[in-house]
Amino acid sequence: MKRERWKLSRRVVDHLIQAVLIFASVFLAFWLNDYRIAVSERQATERAVEAVISEVTANREILRRWAPYHGEMAERVLAWLENEDRGDAPFSPYDYIDERGIFREILTYDSWDYLRQGDVRLDLDVRLSANRVFRQQEYVDRAVRATVEFLGSRELYDADRSYENAVIFYRHIADLHGQQVAMLESYNRFLEEVRAR
């Protein structure tokens, strides 16, 4: 039996080489593009994590300054409420608020917005943890807002409602202090979790 030999012409060999080179260059271009996107996403994620850590740390420091003040204020108002010898002494919350006011700093949410961008690829656990922390922070903001709104109410200036106003003010300040203490614990847990990853 006779075997047939295949002989490729020079032209066919050139076309095959060119096809292989074109395929390799297209494959390399796709690979480089994927690599560039991956590096960009990793850098964006690192920046997002750094921003969250920085912001949560700053917010924690704000609450570390204010929580003791609100705790002391709540204790002093409670002492007034429990004092049997107060007689008809009128209650004014302004007797318990010093020059610092109620809360003159702002808890920020900027890095939370950054986390929700599409090019940030965080672990699901870290993303959920950050979401919980910033959602919980909204409770602190609401407690501040409720306290400030109470301080602007007309009923506060009604001498016949002095005891009632003291009770309401105590509830607002105690809630604010409680929210801040819980928030500090959440900040600490979150920072430990993120730094351990």
Buried (B, 14 or more C-beta within 10 A) or exposed (E): EEEEEEEEEEEEEEEEEEEEEEEEEEEEEEEEEEEEEEEEBEEBBEEBBEBBBEBBEEBBEBBEEBBEBBBBBBBBBBEBBEEEEBEEEBBBBEEBBEEEEBBEEEBBBEBBEBBEEEEBEBEEEBBEBBEEBBEBBEBBBEBBEBBBEBBEEEEBEEEEBBBEBBBBBBBBBBBBBBBBBEBBEBBEEBBEBBEEE
